[in-house]
């Protein structure tokens, strides 16, 4: 089951990486918040247009938000 989740995550990351330039140029910016197993925020990643790339670690548990969050 974990391997299937990793394959799906890898596929989604590849798709988002290939469409990242088109998405950024159209004005849509997405930030990702990463959580640990207890639900505590352990990292944030944002597009360069937000002025701050983020902080912390990336985990498998995450949620994407439209726009800059910091």
Rosetta constraint file for C-alpha pairs under 8 A:
AtomPair CA 1 CA 5 HARMONIC 6.43 0.50
AtomPair CA 2 CA 6 HARMONIC 6.24 0.50
AtomPair CA 3 CA 7 HARMONIC 6.15 0.50
AtomPair CA 4 CA 8 HARMONIC 6.18 0.50
AtomPair CA 5 CA 9 HARMONIC 6.05 0.50
AtomPair CA 6 CA 10 HARMONIC 5.98 0.50
AtomPair CA 7 CA 11 HARMONIC 6.13 0.50
AtomPair CA 8 CA 12 HARMONIC 6.17 0.50
AtomPair CA 9 CA 13 HARMONIC 6.12 0.50
AtomPair CA 10 CA 14 HARMONIC 6.13 0.50
AtomPair CA 11 CA 15 HARMONIC 6.18 0.50
AtomPair CA 12 CA 16 HARMONIC 6.06 0.50
AtomPair CA 13 CA 17 HARMONIC 5.97 0.50
AtomPair CA 14 CA 18 HARMONIC 6.17 0.50
AtomPair CA 15 CA 19 HARMONIC 6.27 0.50
AtomPair CA 16 CA 20 HARMONIC 5.64 0.50
AtomPair CA 17 CA 21 HARMONIC 7.89 0.50
AtomPair CA 19 CA 23 HARMONIC 6.12 0.50
AtomPair CA 20 CA 24 HARMONIC 6.05 0.50
AtomPair CA 21 CA 25 HARMONIC 6.11 0.50
AtomPair CA 22 CA 26 HARMONIC 6.26 0.50
AtomPair CA 23 CA 27 HARMONIC 6.64 0.50
AtomPair CA 23 CA 28 HARMONIC 5.55 0.50
AtomPair CA 23 CA 29 HARMONIC 7.25 0.50
AtomPair CA 24 CA 28 HARMONIC 5.52 0.50
AtomPair CA 24 CA 29 HARMONIC 6.03 0.50
AtomPair CA 28 CA 66 HARMONIC 7.15 0.50
AtomPair CA 28 CA 67 HARMONIC 7.12 0.50
AtomPair CA 29 CA 46 HARMONIC 7.92 0.50
AtomPair CA 29 CA 47 HARMONIC 6.40 0.50
AtomPair CA 29 CA 49 HARMONIC 7.82 0.50
AtomPair CA 29 CA 66 HARMONIC 5.84 0.50
AtomPair CA 29 CA 67 HARMONIC 4.89 0.50
AtomPair CA 29 CA 68 HARMONIC 7.04 0.50
AtomPair CA 30 CA 46 HARMONIC 6.69 0.50
AtomPair CA 30 CA 47 HARMONIC 6.85 0.50
AtomPair CA 30 CA 64 HARMONIC 6.38 0.50
AtomPair CA 30 CA 65 HARMONIC 5.48 0.50
AtomPair CA 30 CA 66 HARMONIC 4.34 0.50
AtomPair CA 30 CA 67 HARMONIC 5.16 0.50
AtomPair CA 30 CA 68 HARMONIC 7.05 0.50
AtomPair CA 31 CA 44 HARMONIC 7.27 0.50
AtomPair CA 31 CA 45 HARMONIC 5.72 0.50
AtomPair CA 31 CA 46 HARMONIC 4.43 0.50
AtomPair CA 31 CA 47 HARMONIC 6.68 0.50
AtomPair CA 31 CA 64 HARMONIC 5.60 0.50
AtomPair CA 31 CA 65 HARMONIC 5.14 0.50
AtomPair CA 31 CA 66 HARMONIC 6.16 0.50
AtomPair CA 31 CA 67 HARMONIC 6.18 0.50
AtomPair CA 31 CA 68 HARMONIC 6.10 0.50
AtomPair CA 31 CA 69 HARMONIC 6.81 0.50
AtomPair CA 32 CA 44 HARMONIC 5.73 0.50
AtomPair CA 32 CA 45 HARMONIC 5.23 0.50
AtomPair CA 32 CA 46 HARMONIC 6.51 0.50
AtomPair CA 32 CA 62 HARMONIC 6.58 0.50
AtomPair CA 32 CA 63 HARMONIC 5.62 0.50
AtomPair CA 32 CA 64 HARMONIC 4.31 0.50
AtomPair CA 32 CA 65 HARMONIC 6.11 0.50
AtomPair CA 33 CA 41 HARMONIC 6.89 0.50
AtomPair CA 33 CA 42 HARMONIC 7.89 0.50
AtomPair CA 33 CA 43 HARMONIC 5.96 0.50
AtomPair CA 33 CA 44 HARMONIC 4.55 0.50
AtomPair CA 33 CA 45 HARMONIC 6.60 0.50
AtomPair CA 33 CA 62 HARMONIC 5.50 0.50
AtomPair CA 33 CA 63 HARMONIC 5.42 0.50
AtomPair CA 33 CA 64 HARMONIC 6.37 0.50
AtomPair CA 33 CA 65 HARMONIC 7.81 0.50
AtomPair CA 34 CA 41 HARMONIC 5.80 0.50
AtomPair CA 34 CA 42 HARMONIC 5.72 0.50
AtomPair CA 34 CA 43 HARMONIC 4.93 0.50
AtomPair CA 34 CA 44 HARMONIC 6.01 0.50
AtomPair CA 34 CA 57 HARMONIC 7.35 0.50
AtomPair CA 34 CA 58 HARMONIC 5.79 0.50
AtomPair CA 34 CA 59 HARMONIC 5.78 0.50
AtomPair CA 34 CA 60 HARMONIC 7.57 0.50
AtomPair CA 34 CA 61 HARMONIC 5.93 0.50
AtomPair CA 34 CA 62 HARMONIC 4.31 0.50
AtomPair CA 34 CA 63 HARMONIC 6.69 0.50
AtomPair CA 35 CA 39 HARMONIC 5.29 0.50
AtomPair CA 35 CA 40 HARMONIC 5.26 0.50
AtomPair CA 35 CA 41 HARMONIC 4.48 0.50
AtomPair CA 35 CA 42 HARMONIC 5.35 0.50
AtomPair CA 35 CA 43 HARMONIC 6.99 0.50
AtomPair CA 35 CA 59 HARMONIC 6.62 0.50
AtomPair CA 35 CA 61 HARMONIC 5.47 0.50
AtomPair CA 35 CA 62 HARMONIC 5.81 0.50
AtomPair CA 36 CA 40 HARMONIC 5.52 0.50
AtomPair CA 36 CA 41 HARMONIC 6.62 0.50
AtomPair CA 36 CA 42 HARMONIC 6.32 0.50
AtomPair CA 36 CA 59 HARMONIC 6.93 0.50
AtomPair CA 36 CA 61 HARMONIC 6.75 0.50
AtomPair CA 37 CA 61 HARMONIC 7.61 0.50
AtomPair CA 42 CA 56 HARMONIC 5.62 0.50
AtomPair CA 42 CA 57 HARMONIC 5.98 0.50
AtomPair CA 42 CA 58 HARMONIC 7.55 0.50
AtomPair CA 43 CA 54 HARMONIC 7.26 0.50
AtomPair CA 43 CA 55 HARMONIC 5.40 0.50
AtomPair CA 43 CA 56 HARMONIC 3.87 0.50
AtomPair CA 43 CA 57 HARMONIC 4.86 0.50
AtomPair CA 43 CA 58 HARMONIC 6.01 0.50
AtomPair CA 44 CA 54 HARMONIC 4.90 0.50
AtomPair CA 44 CA 55 HARMONIC 5.37 0.50
AtomPair CA 44 CA 56 HARMONIC 6.36 0.50
AtomPair CA 44 CA 57 HARMONIC 7.67 0.50
AtomPair CA 44 CA 58 HARMONIC 7.73 0.50
AtomPair CA 45 CA 53 HARMONIC 5.73 0.50
AtomPair CA 45 CA 54 HARMONIC 4.48 0.50
AtomPair CA 45 CA 55 HARMONIC 6.64 0.50
AtomPair CA 46 CA 50 HARMONIC 6.53 0.50
AtomPair CA 46 CA 52 HARMONIC 6.86 0.50
AtomPair CA 46 CA 53 HARMONIC 5.00 0.50
AtomPair CA 46 CA 54 HARMONIC 5.71 0.50
AtomPair CA 46 CA 68 HARMONIC 6.63 0.50
AtomPair CA 46 CA 69 HARMONIC 7.89 0.50
AtomPair CA 47 CA 51 HARMONIC 7.91 0.50
AtomPair CA 47 CA 52 HARMONIC 7.82 0.50
AtomPair CA 47 CA 53 HARMONIC 6.20 0.50
AtomPair CA 47 CA 68 HARMONIC 7.84 0.50
AtomPair CA 48 CA 52 HARMONIC 6.65 0.50
AtomPair CA 48 CA 53 HARMONIC 5.88 0.50
AtomPair CA 50 CA 68 HARMONIC 5.60 0.50
AtomPair CA 52 CA 70 HARMONIC 7.68 0.50
AtomPair CA 65 CA 69 HARMONIC 7.77 0.50
